[in-house]
């Protein structure tokens, strides 16, 4: 059985794939992963992602500033220029990370807000990172985002109550990744079981968040099929049904995405 899947969040630009990217993409294709959204995290990785996408038709680029890198974001003129590339499907990864605080929180909030404003100006979806910052994320979305636009909170691992609040107020999508396969991720399991299917998209966040049974090894897009299988189990559904629905969701989330 070959599924038709979209990996809505990956990081293919770094050293992790330098030696064997072509083989990684071939395994992805064999697993049914037809398109991979690779997200930049700063000026350098955004430029590298654009270059990768230019040479590999399976890769769809997103450009942005990760909250870890917010302290070095500058005036974002480079980002506005990069985002005007017609191949860009979204702005991101952007957001807030209060777990590591690699950038001061005031700076994170400012850079996130400016990216949300830029996404609105350029009519691009937003790929959002949120870790231990849900209250401030909601406040900034209220000020700089409109539910008529498109956004995904990627790598969602929270409970259904929080997920429902974001879906109800902002109509966001939730990015479901390898953590869904973890035995003890009970909050996430509950969210996957209860969330509207039309709000879920699949992702790997590779090379991170490797699903069971490959935890501890490098993640790659081909493993998206494992997450699809687990989502189907949690929802009492079939893998083809989840694949069809989440791929359709990805196409709505990223209107420029072509398969």
C-alpha positions in Angstrom: 0.0 0.0 0.0 1.5 3.3 -1.1 0.1 6.4 0.7 0.1 10.0 -0.7 1.6 12.0 2.2 2.9 15.5 2.7 5.6 16.1 5.4 4.6 19.6 6.5 7.7 20.3 8.6 11.3 19.3 8.1 14.8 20.7 8.2 16.7 19.3 5.3 19.3 22.0 4.9 21.9 21.0 7.5 24.8 18.7 8.0 22.5 15.8 8.9 21.6 15.2 5.3 24.6 16.5 3.5 26.0 13.1 2.7 22.9 11.3 1.5 20.0 13.7 0.7 19.2 12.1 -2.6 18.9 8.7 -0.9 16.7 10.3 1.8 14.4 11.8 -0.8 14.2 8.5 -2.7 13.2 6.6 0.5 10.6 9.3 1.1 9.2 8.9 -2.4 9.0 5.1 -1.9 7.1 5.7 1.4 4.6 7.9 -0.4 5.8 11.2 0.8 5.5 13.3 -2.3 6.2 16.8 -0.9 8.3 18.0 2.0 8.0 21.5 3.5 11.5 22.4 4.7 11.6 25.3 7.1 14.3 27.8 7.5 15.3 29.1 11.0 17.4 32.1 10.2 18.9 33.9 7.2 21.5 31.2 6.4 19.2 28.2 6.8 16.4 30.0 4.9 18.8 30.7 2.0 20.0 27.1 2.1 16.5 25.8 2.0 15.7 27.9 -1.0 18.7 26.5 -2.8 17.7 22.9 -1.9 14.2 23.5 -3.2 15.6 24.9 -6.5 17.4 21.6 -7.1 14.9 19.1 -5.7 11.3 19.1 -6.8 10.1 17.3 -3.7 11.1 20.1 -1.4 8.9 23.1 -0.8 10.7 25.9 1.0 9.6 28.0 4.0 11.6 30.9 5.3 11.7 32.5 8.7 13.3 33.1 12.1 13.1 30.5 14.8 12.7 32.0 18.3 16.1 30.6 19.2 17.6 32.9 16.5 15.4 35.9 17.2 18.3 37.8 18.9 20.1 37.9 15.5 17.1 38.6 13.3 17.9 42.2 12.5 15.4 44.3 10.6 14.0 41.3 8.6 14.6 43.0 5.3 16.4 39.8 4.1 13.3 37.8 5.1 10.9 40.0 3.1 13.2 39.6 0.1 13.5 35.8 0.5 9.8 35.4 1.0 9.1 37.0 -2.4 10.5 33.9 -4.1 7.5 32.3 -5.8 8.5 28.9 -4.6 8.1 29.9 -0.9 5.0 28.2 0.6 5.0 29.8 4.1 6.8 32.0 6.5 8.5 30.1 9.4 9.5 28.6 11.4 8.6 31.4 13.8 7.2 31.7 17.3 8.1 31.5 21.0 10.3 29.1 23.0 10.3 29.7 26.8 11.9 26.4 27.5 15.4 27.3 26.4 15.1 31.1 26.3 18.1 31.2 23.8 16.7 34.7 22.9 15.2 37.1 25.4 11.5 36.7 25.6 10.8 40.4 24.7 12.9 39.9 21.6 11.2 36.6 20.7 7.8 38.3 21.0 8.9 41.3 18.8 10.4 39.1 16.1 7.4 36.8 16.1 5.0 39.7 15.8 6.9 41.2 12.9 6.9 37.9 11.1 3.1 37.6 11.6 2.7 41.1 10.1 4.9 40.2 7.2 3.0 37.0 6.5 -0.2 39.0 6.4 1.3 41.6 4.1 2.6 38.9 1.7 -0.5 36.6 2.1 1.6 33.7 3.3 0.7 31.0 5.9 2.6 31.0 9.2 4.5 28.0 10.6 4.5 28.5 14.3 6.8 27.1 17.0 5.4 27.2 20.6 7.1 25.7 23.7 5.9 26.6 27.1 4.5 29.9 25.8 0.8 29.3 25.0 -0.5 32.4 26.8 1.8 34.8 25.1 1.3 33.0 21.8 -2.5 33.5 22.0 -2.0 37.2 22.9 0.2 37.8 19.9 -2.1 36.0 17.6 -5.0 38.1 18.8 -3.0 41.2 18.0 -1.2 40.2 14.8 -3.3 37.3 13.2 -6.7 36.9 11.7 -8.5 33.6 11.6 -9.3 34.1 8.0 -5.6 33.5 7.3 -3.7 30.2 7.6 -1.3 29.0 10.3 -0.1 25.7 11.7 1.2 25.2 15.3 3.9 22.6 14.4 5.0 19.8 16.6 1.9 19.9 18.8 2.3 17.8 21.9 -0.2 19.5 24.2 -3.5 18.5 25.6 -6.9 18.6 23.9 -8.2 21.5 26.0 -5.3 23.8 24.8 -5.6 22.5 21.2 -9.3 23.1 21.1 -8.9 26.7 22.4 -6.4 27.5 19.6 -8.5 25.8 16.9 -11.7 27.5 18.1 -10.3 31.0 18.4 -7.7 31.0 15.5 -8.8 28.1 13.2 -5.2 26.9 13.2 -3.9 23.5 12.0 -2.0 21.2 14.4 1.2 19.6 13.1 1.4 16.0 14.4 4.8 14.3 14.4 6.7 11.4 15.7 5.8 12.1 19.3 2.4 10.6 18.5 4.2 7.2 18.4 5.7 7.6 21.9 4.1 5.3 24.4 3.8 7.9 27.2 2.6 10.8 25.1 -0.9 10.5 26.5 -1.9 14.1 26.2 -1.0 14.1 22.6 -2.8 10.8 22.0 -6.0 12.3 23.4 -5.6 15.4 21.2 -5.2 13.3 18.1 -8.2 11.2 19.0 -10.5 14.2 19.6 -9.3 16.9 17.2 -11.3 17.6 14.0 -9.6 15.6 11.2 -9.7 18.7 9.0 -7.3 20.5 11.5 -4.6 17.9 11.5 -1.5 17.8 9.3 1.5 15.3 9.5 5.1 16.3 9.9 8.5 14.8 10.9 10.4 17.8 12.2 13.4 15.8 10.9 16.1 15.3 11.7 14.5 15.6 15.2 11.5 13.9 16.9 12.2 10.4 15.4 9.2 8.1 15.8 9.2 4.7 17.4 10.9 2.3 16.6 13.7 4.5 15.4 14.0 6.8 18.4 17.6 7.8 19.0 18.4 7.7 15.3 18.2 10.5 12.7 14.7 11.1 11.6 13.8 11.4 7.9 10.6 12.1 5.8 10.1 8.4 5.0 9.2 7.8 8.6 6.1 10.0 8.2 4.2 6.8 7.3 4.8 5.6 10.9 3.1 8.7 12.3 0.2 8.3 9.8 -0.2 4.7 11.0 -0.3 5.8 14.7 -2.8 8.6 14.0 -5.0 6.1 12.3 -4.9 3.8 15.3 -5.6 6.5 17.7 -8.6 7.7 15.7 -10.0 4.2 14.9 -9.5 5.0 11.2 -7.5 3.6 8.3 -4.1 4.8 7.1 -5.4 5.7 3.6 -8.2 7.8 5.2 -5.7 9.7 7.3 -3.3 10.1 4.4 -6.0 11.5 2.1 -7.4 13.9 4.7 -4.0 15.2 6.0 -2.7 15.7 2.5 -5.9 17.7 1.6 -5.4 19.7 4.7 -1.8 20.4 3.8 -2.9 21.7 0.4 -5.4 24.1 2.0 -2.8 25.2 4.6 -0.2 25.9 1.9 -2.0 27.0 -1.2 1.2 27.2 -3.2 2.0 23.6 -2.5 1.8 21.4 -5.6 2.0 17.7 -5.7 
